[in-house]
Amino acid sequence: QPPINIDVYLGVLKEVVKLWMDKKASEDVYNGRYLFQQDSSPAHMAKKTQEWLQVYIWPSNSPDLNPMDYYI
């Protein structure tokens, strides 16, 4: 399976992730607040992606910011 490129990733963000986040925000499940995180994958760090997201760059490999390292 080929790696996900920038255009495929942006499509997923626009057509899946954003719609889900908007739906959850409108349901007031998270009081209109949520946190979206990415790793340093090339598709995530691409200028085109960053411009679309308009987010701050997260420090790579920060254990405090990686929820996948923790479980209950």
DSSP file (Angstrom, degrees, kcal/mol; ACC not computed):
  #  RESIDUE AA STRUCTURE BP1 BP2  ACC     N-H-->O    O-->H-N    N-H-->O    O-->H-N    TCO  KAPPA ALPHA  PHI   PSI    X-CA   Y-CA   Z-CA
    1    1 A Q              0   0    0      0, 0.0     3,-0.1     0, 0.0     0, 0.0   0.000 360.0 360.0 360.0 129.8    0.0    0.0    0.0
    2    2 A P        -     0   0    0      0, 0.0     3,-0.1     0, 0.0     0, 0.0  -0.302 360.0 -97.0 -69.1 153.5    1.5    3.4   -1.0
    3    3 A P        -     0   0    0      0, 0.0     2,-0.4     0, 0.0     0, 0.0  -0.280  44.8 -96.5 -65.8 156.3    2.2    5.9    1.7
    4    4 A I        -     0   0    0     -3,-0.1    39,-0.2     4,-0.1     2,-0.1  -0.613  43.7-154.1 -75.4 126.0   -0.3    8.6    2.3
    5    5 A N     >  -     0   0    0     -2,-0.4     4,-2.6    -3,-0.1     5,-0.2  -0.404  30.9 -94.4 -94.8 177.4    0.6   11.8    0.4
    6    6 A I  H  > S+     0   0    0      1,-0.2     4,-2.8     2,-0.2     5,-0.2   0.896 122.3  49.9 -59.9 -44.5   -0.3   15.3    1.2
    7    7 A D  H  > S+     0   0    0      2,-0.2     4,-1.9     1,-0.2    -1,-0.2   0.893 112.2  47.3 -66.1 -39.5   -3.3   15.5   -1.0
    8    8 A V  H  > S+     0   0    0      2,-0.2     4,-2.1     1,-0.2    -1,-0.2   0.932 113.6  48.8 -65.1 -44.8   -4.8   12.2    0.4
    9    9 A Y  H  X S+     0   0    0     -4,-2.6     4,-2.6     1,-0.2    -2,-0.2   0.917 110.3  50.0 -62.5 -44.5   -4.2   13.4    3.9
   10   10 A L  H  X S+     0   0    0     -4,-2.8     4,-2.7     1,-0.2     5,-0.2   0.885 108.4  54.2 -61.7 -37.5   -5.8   16.8    3.3
   11   11 A G  H  X S+     0   0    0     -4,-1.9     4,-2.9    -5,-0.2     5,-0.3   0.913 109.1  47.7 -61.3 -42.8   -8.8   15.0    1.8
   12   12 A V  H  X>S+     0   0    0     -4,-2.1     4,-2.1     2,-0.2     5,-2.1   0.916 112.4  49.7 -64.6 -43.0   -9.2   12.9    4.9
   13   13 A L  I  <>S+     0   0    0     -4,-2.6     5,-3.1     3,-0.2     6,-0.3   0.935 118.3  38.5 -59.9 -46.3   -8.9   16.0    7.1
   14   14 A K  I  <5S+     0   0    0     -4,-2.7     5,-0.3     3,-0.2    -2,-0.2   0.896 125.3  34.8 -73.1 -41.6  -11.5   17.9    5.1
   15   15 A E  I  <5S+     0   0    0     -4,-2.9    -3,-0.2    -5,-0.2    -2,-0.2   0.666 134.8  12.4 -93.4 -18.1  -13.9   15.1    4.4
   16   16 A V  I  X5S+     0   0    0     -4,-2.1     4,-2.3    -5,-0.3    -3,-0.2   0.704 125.1  41.4-121.8 -61.6  -13.7   13.0    7.6
   17   17 A V  I  ><S+     0   0    0     -5,-2.1     4,-2.8     1,-0.2     5,-0.2   0.942 117.1  44.7 -63.7 -51.8  -11.9   14.7   10.5
   18   18 A K  H  ><S+     0   0    0     -5,-3.1     4,-2.9    -6,-0.3     5,-0.2   0.908 113.8  50.3 -62.2 -42.1  -13.3   18.2   10.2
   19   19 A L  H  > S+     0   0    0     -6,-0.3     4,-2.2    -5,-0.3    -1,-0.2   0.914 112.4  47.5 -62.0 -41.8  -16.8   17.0    9.6
   20   20 A W  H  X S+     0   0    0     -4,-2.3     4,-2.5     2,-0.2    -2,-0.2   0.928 113.5  47.6 -64.4 -45.1  -16.6   14.7   12.7
   21   21 A M  H  X S+     0   0    0     -4,-2.8     4,-2.6     1,-0.2    -2,-0.2   0.915 112.0  49.6 -63.4 -42.9  -15.1   17.6   14.8
   22   22 A D  H  X S+     0   0    0     -4,-2.9     4,-2.3    -5,-0.2    -1,-0.2   0.903 111.3  49.9 -62.0 -40.7  -17.8   20.0   13.7
   23   23 A K  H  X S+     0   0    0     -4,-2.2     4,-1.5    -5,-0.2    -2,-0.2   0.934 112.8  45.6 -63.6 -46.8  -20.5   17.5   14.5
   24   24 A K  H  <>S+     0   0    0     -4,-2.5     5,-1.5     1,-0.2     6,-0.5   0.890 112.6  51.1 -65.3 -39.2  -19.1   16.8   18.0
   25   25 A A  H ><5S+     0   0    0     -4,-2.6     3,-0.9     1,-0.2    -1,-0.2   0.893 109.7  50.0 -64.8 -39.0  -18.7   20.6   18.6
   26   26 A S  H 3<5S+     0   0    0     -4,-2.3    -1,-0.2     1,-0.3    -2,-0.2   0.786 106.6  55.1 -71.3 -25.9  -22.3   21.2   17.6
   27   27 A E  T 3<5S-     0   0    0     -4,-1.5    -1,-0.3    -5,-0.2    -2,-0.2   0.541 106.4-132.3 -79.9  -6.5  -23.5   18.5   19.9
   28   28 A D  T X 5 +     0   0    0     -3,-0.9     3,-0.9    -4,-0.4    -3,-0.2   0.728  62.8 138.6  61.5  23.6  -21.7   20.3   22.7
   29   29 A V  T 3 <S+     0   0    0     -5,-1.5    -4,-0.1     1,-0.2    -1,-0.1   0.896  82.1  27.3 -63.1 -39.8  -20.1   17.0   23.8
   30   30 A Y  T >  S-     0   0    0     -6,-0.5     3,-2.2     4,-0.0    -1,-0.2   0.033 117.2-104.3-110.6  24.9  -16.8   18.7   24.4
   31   31 A N  T <  S-     0   0    0     -3,-0.9    -6,-0.1     1,-0.3     3,-0.1   0.825  76.5 -61.5  54.3  33.2  -18.2   22.1   25.1
   32   32 A G  T 3  S+     0   0    0     -8,-0.3     2,-0.4     1,-0.2    -1,-0.3   0.566 117.7 108.9  74.1   7.8  -17.1   23.2   21.7
   33   33 A R    <   +     0   0    0     -3,-2.2     2,-0.3    -8,-0.1    -1,-0.2  -0.939  33.5 149.4-121.8 139.4  -13.4   22.4   22.6
   34   34 A Y        -     0   0    0     -2,-0.4     2,-0.5    -3,-0.1   -13,-0.0  -0.973  36.0-124.4-157.0 163.9  -11.2   19.6   21.4
   35   35 A L        -     0   0    0     -2,-0.3     2,-0.5     2,-0.0    -2,-0.0  -0.961  16.7-161.2-118.1 127.4   -7.5   19.0   20.8
   36   36 A F        -     0   0    0     -2,-0.5     2,-0.3     2,-0.0    -2,-0.0  -0.935  14.6-175.2-109.6 125.9   -6.2   17.8   17.5
   37   37 A Q        -     0   0    0     -2,-0.5     2,-0.3    21,-0.0    29,-0.0  -0.896   8.4-178.9-123.3 151.8   -2.7   16.3   17.4
   38   38 A Q        -     0   0    0     -2,-0.3     2,-0.1     6,-0.0    20,-0.1  -0.907  20.3-130.7-135.6 164.1   -0.4   15.0   14.7
   39   39 A D        -     0   0    0     -2,-0.3    19,-0.1    21,-0.1    21,-0.1  -0.298  45.2 -85.3 -99.4-165.0    3.0   13.4   14.6
   40   40 A S  S    S+     0   0    0     -2,-0.1     5,-0.1     4,-0.1    20,-0.0   0.002  70.1 148.0 -97.5  31.1    5.9   14.5   12.4
   41   41 A S    >>  -     0   0    0      1,-0.1     4,-2.3     2,-0.0     3,-0.6  -0.339  60.4-115.4 -57.9 143.8    4.8   12.5    9.4
   42   42 A P  H 3> S+     0   0    0      0, 0.0     4,-0.9     0, 0.0    -1,-0.1   0.869 117.2  51.3 -53.2 -39.3    5.8   14.2    6.1
   43   43 A A  H 34 S+     0   0    0    -39,-0.2     6,-0.2     1,-0.2     3,-0.1   0.845 111.9  47.8 -67.4 -32.1    2.1   14.6    5.1
   44   44 A H  H <4 S+     0   0    0     -3,-0.6    -1,-0.2     1,-0.2    -4,-0.1   0.861 115.7  43.3 -74.3 -36.5    1.3   16.1    8.6
   45   45 A M  H  < S+     0   0    0     -4,-2.3    -2,-0.2     4,-0.1    -1,-0.2   0.501  84.1 123.1 -90.7  -4.7    4.3   18.6    8.5
   46   46 A A     X  -     0   0    0     -4,-0.9     4,-2.9    -5,-0.2     5,-0.2  -0.246  70.0-123.9 -60.1 144.4    3.9   19.7    4.9
   47   47 A K  H  > S+     0   0    0      1,-0.2     4,-2.8     2,-0.2     5,-0.2   0.891 112.2  54.9 -55.9 -42.2    3.4   23.4    4.3
   48   48 A K  H  > S+     0   0    0      1,-0.2     4,-1.6     2,-0.2    -1,-0.2   0.900 111.5  44.3 -60.1 -41.9    0.2   22.8    2.5
   49   49 A T  H  > S+     0   0    0     -3,-0.2     4,-2.6     2,-0.2     5,-0.2   0.934 113.5  49.6 -67.9 -47.3   -1.2   20.8    5.5
   50   50 A Q  H  X>S+     0   0    0     -4,-2.9     4,-2.6     1,-0.2     5,-0.6   0.885 109.8  51.6 -62.0 -39.4    0.0   23.3    8.1
   51   51 A E  H  <5S+     0   0    0     -4,-2.8    -1,-0.2    -5,-0.2    -2,-0.2   0.902 111.3  47.9 -63.9 -39.6   -1.5   26.2    6.1
   52   52 A W  H  <5S+     0   0    0     -4,-1.6    -2,-0.2    -5,-0.2    -1,-0.2   0.922 118.0  40.0 -68.1 -42.4   -4.8   24.5    6.0
   53   53 A L  H  <5S-     0   0    0     -4,-2.6    -2,-0.2    -5,-0.1    -1,-0.2   0.818  88.3-153.3 -75.4 -31.2   -4.8   23.6    9.7
   54   54 A Q  T  <5 +     0   0    0     -4,-2.6     2,-0.3    -5,-0.2    -3,-0.1   0.964  44.5 143.0  51.4  56.9   -3.4   26.9   10.8
   55   55 A V      < -     0   0    0     -5,-0.6     2,-0.2     3,-0.0    -1,-0.2  -0.772  55.6-101.1-121.1 166.0   -1.9   25.2   13.9
   56   56 A Y        -     0   0    0     -2,-0.3     2,-0.4    -3,-0.1    -1,-0.0  -0.568  44.3-103.9 -80.1 150.5    1.2   25.5   16.0
   57   57 A I        -     0   0    0     -2,-0.2    -1,-0.1     1,-0.0   -12,-0.0  -0.649  35.0-137.8 -77.9 126.6    3.9   22.9   15.4
   58   58 A W        -     0   0    0     -2,-0.4     2,-0.1   -19,-0.1    -1,-0.0  -0.631  25.7-102.2 -83.8 142.2    3.9   20.4   18.2
   59   59 A P    >   -     0   0    0      0, 0.0     3,-1.0     0, 0.0     2,-0.1  -0.427  43.5-114.8 -61.0 133.1    7.3   19.3   19.7
   60   60 A S  T 3  S+     0   0    0      1,-0.2   -21,-0.1    -2,-0.1    -3,-0.0  -0.430  90.3   7.1 -72.0 145.4    8.2   15.9   18.2
   61   61 A N  T 3  S+     0   0    0      1,-0.2    -1,-0.2    -2,-0.1     3,-0.1   0.741  81.3 157.9  58.7  28.4    8.4   12.9   20.6
   62   62 A S    X   -     0   0    0     -3,-1.0     3,-1.4     1,-0.2     4,-0.4  -0.749  33.2-155.7 -83.4 116.6    7.0   14.8   23.6
   63   63 A P  G >  S+     0   0    0      0, 0.0     3,-0.7     0, 0.0    -1,-0.2   0.792  91.9  60.6 -63.8 -25.8    5.6   12.3   26.0
   64   64 A D  G 3  S+     0   0    0      1,-0.2    -2,-0.0    -3,-0.1    -3,-0.0   0.711 109.4  42.0 -72.4 -18.6    3.4   15.0   27.5
   65   65 A L  G <  S+     0   0    0     -3,-1.4    -1,-0.2     1,-0.1     3,-0.1   0.334  93.6  87.3-110.8   6.1    1.6   15.5   24.2
   66   66 A N    X   -     0   0    0     -3,-0.7     3,-1.7    -4,-0.4     4,-0.2  -0.821  47.1-179.0-111.9  94.6    1.3   11.9   23.0
   67   67 A P  G >  S+     0   0    0      0, 0.0     3,-1.3     0, 0.0    -1,-0.1   0.687  77.2  73.1 -65.9 -16.3   -2.0   10.3   24.3
   68   68 A M  G 3  S+     0   0    0      1,-0.3    -2,-0.0    -3,-0.1    -3,-0.0   0.686  88.0  62.5 -71.2 -15.7   -1.1    7.1   22.6
   69   69 A D  G <  S+     0   0    0     -3,-1.7     2,-0.3    -6,-0.2    -1,-0.3   0.526 102.2  59.8 -83.7  -5.3    1.6    6.4   25.2
   70   70 A Y    <   +     0   0    0     -3,-1.3     2,-0.3    -4,-0.2     0, 0.0  -0.895  56.6 169.8-125.9 151.5   -1.0    6.4   28.0
   71   71 A Y              0   0    0     -2,-0.3    -3,-0.0     1,-0.0    -2,-0.0  -0.981 360.0 360.0-152.9 161.3   -4.0    4.3   28.8
   72   72 A I              0   0    0     -2,-0.3    -1,-0.0     0, 0.0    -2,-0.0   0.373 360.0 360.0-108.4 360.0   -6.4    3.7   31.7
